[in-house]
Amino acid sequence: MFKNTFVMLASAVALLASQAHAADDVIRLGNLKLAHFGAISYIKEIGPKCGIKVEESTFAKGLDIMQAIIAGELDVGASASEAAISGRAKGVPIVVVAGFASGGARLVARPDLGIKTIKDLKGKKVGVTRGGIQEVLLAAELAQNGLTSADVPGKDVHIIYLSFPDLNQALLGKNLDAIMQTEPQASQAMNKGFGIEIMKPYDTPIGSPVRTLVMTEKFYKERRPVAEKFMRCFVEATKTFIDSPATAEKYVTQTIFKGQITSDDFKDAIANSPYSFDITPAHIQTTTDVMAKYGIGKMANPPVATDWVRTDLLEQAKKSMNIK
């Protein structure tokens, strides 16, 4: 009898332990609904194969993800570097662990205005999303072309802040003259004929901006085995999208956008924002410096990149999958 009781007790303890372990392996992910964020979303699809369960929440912009991290609602987030840098400057306890896409910005103008260069934006209304890397790139492009800007009339360029979808609607409705837009919305505007590309804004010191995958410091430090599983899953999801464009296209156009973007929209978008893995402290530092120079993010104490860019999990995951 005692033996049976002991066996039952041991089984119950083991069951509770396994349930607790399973609960530990749930990862709360914050993401954006954009074409080049598709591989991040795909992690939840292959999560069980990686030994994790990913609960994804979608946000309107990266700054909203930072607020959710502050509230303790997320373990991992995907955003433009601008939002991550602004968040870190304000004390959000995050570390950058990978890059997952590069590029992803276009200056698009109304076809009827004859805008051909940045300098032609003088006297125009230009839309951008606050809290996206596009805001940083727009500020840098205007400044290096000698144009002043503000979100009130009186400067060379009048900046209007809108969400990514609303920028397209405003351009279509001729309420804006040009937009510094993300993908796939920039490609959509061009393919539907209400926008033309003026430039891809990659000639600033930032170059082609890299999107950041961040983890909370608590998750990175205290749930190390789970963080390692997540990073391997990120690498596998990204490799799948890079190696199989058809898989990426089907998932993004049908699962994420529910047929709202076309095959051409997707292909054009990813041509301007390819999936990737890597990021460097130098890139984050340059982006931070440009933000500080133009007052983006209103940072009292800009963070030092080497203090919070941590690519050890990424390198370990890539090595385990023979990816250089």
C-alpha positions in Angstrom: 0.0 0.0 0.0 2.8 2.4 1.0 4.6 1.5 -2.2 1.6 2.3 -4.3 1.0 5.5 -2.5 4.7 6.5 -3.1 4.4 5.6 -6.8 1.2 7.7 -7.2 2.8 10.6 -5.3 6.0 10.4 -7.5 3.8 10.3 -10.6 1.9 13.3 -9.4 5.1 15.3 -8.7 6.5 14.4 -12.1 3.2 15.5 -13.8 3.2 18.8 -12.0 6.9 19.3 -12.9 6.2 18.6 -16.6 3.2 20.9 -16.6 5.3 23.6 -14.9 8.1 23.1 -17.5 5.5 23.3 -20.3 4.2 26.5 -18.9 7.7 27.9 -18.7 8.1 27.3 -22.4 5.3 29.7 -23.4 6.8 32.8 -25.0 4.9 36.0 -25.4 5.8 37.7 -28.7 5.0 41.2 -29.8 5.0 41.8 -33.6 3.9 44.2 -36.4 1.7 43.3 -39.4 4.3 44.0 -42.1 5.7 41.9 -44.9 9.3 41.8 -43.6 8.0 40.8 -40.1 6.5 37.6 -41.6 9.3 35.2 -40.5 8.9 36.4 -36.9 5.2 35.6 -37.1 6.0 32.2 -38.7 7.9 31.2 -35.5 4.6 30.4 -33.8 3.7 28.0 -36.6 6.8 25.9 -36.1 7.1 26.5 -32.3 5.9 23.1 -31.2 8.6 21.5 -33.4 11.1 23.7 -31.5 9.7 22.7 -28.1 8.0 26.1 -27.4 4.6 27.6 -27.6 4.6 31.2 -29.0 1.7 33.5 -28.2 1.8 36.4 -30.7 0.2 39.8 -30.2 0.2 42.3 -33.1 0.7 46.0 -32.5 0.3 49.1 -34.6 3.9 50.3 -34.2 7.1 49.4 -32.4 6.6 52.0 -29.6 3.4 50.1 -28.6 5.5 46.9 -28.2 7.9 48.8 -25.9 4.9 49.9 -23.7 3.7 46.2 -23.6 7.2 45.2 -22.4 7.1 47.8 -19.7 3.7 46.4 -18.6 5.3 42.9 -18.3 3.1 41.5 -21.1 5.8 40.4 -23.5 9.1 38.3 -23.4 10.2 39.1 -27.0 9.4 41.9 -29.5 10.1 42.7 -33.1 10.4 46.3 -34.1 12.4 48.9 -36.0 15.6 49.8 -34.3 14.3 53.3 -33.6 11.6 52.0 -31.3 14.0 49.7 -29.5 16.6 52.5 -29.1 14.0 54.9 -27.8 12.7 52.2 -25.4 16.1 51.4 -24.0 16.8 55.1 -23.6 13.6 55.4 -21.5 14.6 52.4 -19.3 12.8 49.6 -21.0 14.7 46.5 -19.9 15.5 45.0 -23.3 18.5 43.6 -25.2 18.9 43.3 -29.0 19.5 39.7 -29.9 19.2 39.6 -33.7 18.3 41.5 -36.9 15.5 40.0 -39.0 15.2 42.2 -42.1 16.9 45.2 -43.7 15.7 48.1 -45.8 11.9 48.4 -45.7 11.5 52.1 -46.5 10.6 54.2 -49.6 9.9 57.8 -50.3 6.7 57.6 -52.4 5.0 60.7 -53.9 1.9 61.5 -55.8 2.4 61.0 -59.5 0.7 64.3 -60.5 3.1 66.6 -58.6 6.3 66.2 -60.5 8.4 65.4 -57.4 11.6 63.8 -58.5 14.1 64.4 -55.6 14.1 65.1 -51.9 14.7 68.8 -52.6 11.4 68.9 -54.4 9.6 68.3 -51.1 10.1 72.0 -50.2 6.6 73.4 -49.4 5.0 70.0 -49.4 3.2 67.9 -46.8 5.0 64.6 -46.1 3.6 61.8 -44.0 5.4 59.3 -41.8 4.7 57.0 -38.9 6.0 58.2 -35.6 8.1 55.5 -33.9 9.3 53.8 -37.1 12.7 53.9 -38.6 11.2 55.7 -41.5 10.9 58.8 -39.3 14.6 58.7 -38.6 15.5 58.3 -42.3 13.2 61.1 -43.3 14.7 63.5 -40.8 18.2 62.6 -42.0 17.4 62.8 -45.7 15.7 66.2 -45.3 18.6 67.6 -43.2 21.3 66.4 -45.5 19.5 68.1 -48.3 19.2 71.4 -46.5 15.5 71.3 -45.7 13.9 72.1 -42.4 10.9 70.3 -41.1 8.3 70.3 -38.3 4.9 68.8 -37.6 3.4 72.3 -37.7 3.4 74.7 -40.7 6.3 77.2 -41.1 9.2 75.0 -42.0 10.3 73.9 -45.5 8.5 70.6 -45.1 5.3 70.0 -43.0 5.4 66.6 -41.4 2.1 64.7 -40.8 2.2 61.7 -38.5 -0.1 58.8 -39.4 -0.2 55.0 -39.1 1.2 52.9 -41.9 -2.2 52.1 -43.5 -3.5 55.7 -43.0 -0.5 57.1 -44.9 -1.5 55.3 -48.1 -5.1 56.5 -47.7 -3.9 60.1 -47.2 -1.7 59.9 -50.3 -4.6 58.3 -52.3 -6.9 61.0 -51.2 -4.4 63.7 -52.1 -4.2 64.9 -48.5 -0.5 64.3 -48.5 2.1 65.1 -51.2 4.5 62.3 -50.3 5.1 59.6 -47.7 8.1 57.9 -46.2 6.5 54.5 -46.1 7.2 51.0 -44.9 6.6 47.7 -46.8 4.4 46.3 -48.2 2.4 49.6 -48.1 5.0 51.4 -50.2 4.9 48.8 -52.9 1.0 48.7 -52.8 0.9 52.5 -53.4 3.1 52.1 -56.4 1.4 49.0 -57.8 -2.0 50.6 -57.5 -0.8 53.7 -59.3 -1.4 56.4 -56.7 2.3 56.6 -55.7 5.7 56.7 -57.5 9.1 55.9 -55.9 11.3 59.0 -55.4 14.0 57.1 -53.6 15.0 54.3 -51.2 16.5 56.4 -48.3 19.7 54.3 -47.7 22.3 57.0 -48.3 22.3 58.3 -44.7 25.0 57.2 -42.2 22.5 54.5 -41.2 22.7 52.8 -44.6 20.0 50.1 -45.0 18.3 49.9 -41.6 18.1 46.6 -39.8 15.0 45.6 -37.9 15.6 44.4 -34.3 14.5 41.3 -32.4 14.6 42.2 -28.7 14.2 40.1 -25.5 13.5 41.4 -22.1 16.6 41.2 -19.8 14.7 38.9 -17.5 13.8 36.5 -20.3 17.4 36.6 -21.7 19.1 36.1 -18.4 16.7 34.0 -16.3 15.0 31.7 -18.9 18.1 30.9 -20.8 17.2 27.4 -22.1 13.8 28.7 -23.4 15.5 31.7 -24.9 17.9 29.4 -26.7 15.0 27.4 -28.1 13.3 30.5 -29.3 16.4 31.7 -31.0 16.9 28.4 -32.8 13.3 28.6 -33.9 13.8 32.2 -35.2 16.8 31.1 -37.2 14.8 28.1 -38.6 11.8 30.3 -39.5 14.0 32.9 -41.2 16.0 30.3 -43.1 12.8 28.8 -44.3 11.6 32.1 -45.7 15.0 32.9 -47.3 15.3 29.4 -48.9 11.7 29.1 -49.9 10.2 32.4 -51.2 7.0 30.6 -52.2 6.5 29.5 -48.6 7.1 33.1 -47.4 4.8 34.6 -50.0 1.9 32.2 -49.3 2.2 32.8 -45.5 2.5 36.6 -45.7 -0.2 37.2 -48.4 -2.7 34.6 -47.2 -2.2 34.0 -43.5 -1.1 37.4 -42.3 -2.8 39.7 -44.9 -5.7 37.5 -45.8 -5.3 38.2 -49.5 -5.2 42.0 -49.0 -1.8 42.2 -50.7 -1.0 40.7 -54.1 1.9 38.5 -55.1 3.5 41.5 -56.8 3.1 43.6 -53.7 4.9 40.9 -51.6 7.7 40.4 -54.1 8.3 44.1 -54.5 8.2 44.6 -50.7 10.7 41.8 -49.9 13.0 42.9 -52.7 13.3 46.1 -50.7 13.3 44.5 -47.2 14.9 41.0 -47.4 14.8 38.6 -44.5 18.1 38.3 -42.5 19.6 37.2 -39.2 22.4 39.6 -38.2 22.9 42.9 -36.5 25.9 44.6 -35.0 26.5 47.0 -32.1 28.0 49.4 -34.7 24.8 49.6 -36.7 22.7 50.3 -33.6 25.2 52.9 -32.4 25.1 54.7 -35.7 21.3 54.7 -35.7 21.4 56.0 -32.1 23.7 58.8 -33.0 21.6 59.9 -36.0 18.5 59.8 -33.8 20.2 62.0 -31.2 21.5 64.4 -33.8 18.0 65.1 -35.1 16.1 64.9 -31.8 14.2 61.7 -32.7 12.9 59.8 -29.7 13.7 62.7 -27.3 16.5 60.8 -25.6 18.0 62.4 -22.5 20.6 59.7 -22.3 21.1 57.8 -25.6 22.0 54.2 -24.9 25.4 52.8 -25.7 25.0 49.9 -28.2 27.7 47.7 -26.7 25.8 47.8 -23.4 22.7 46.1 -24.8 23.3 44.4 -28.1 23.8 40.7 -27.3 24.2 38.3 -30.3 25.6 35.3 -28.4 22.3 33.4 -28.7 22.1 34.1 -32.4 25.6 32.9 -33.1 25.0 29.8 -31.1 21.8 29.0 -32.9 23.4 29.7 -36.4 26.3 27.5 -35.5 24.0 24.6 -34.5 22.3 24.9 -37.9 25.6 25.3 -39.9 24.7 28.8 -41.0 27.5 31.3 -41.4 
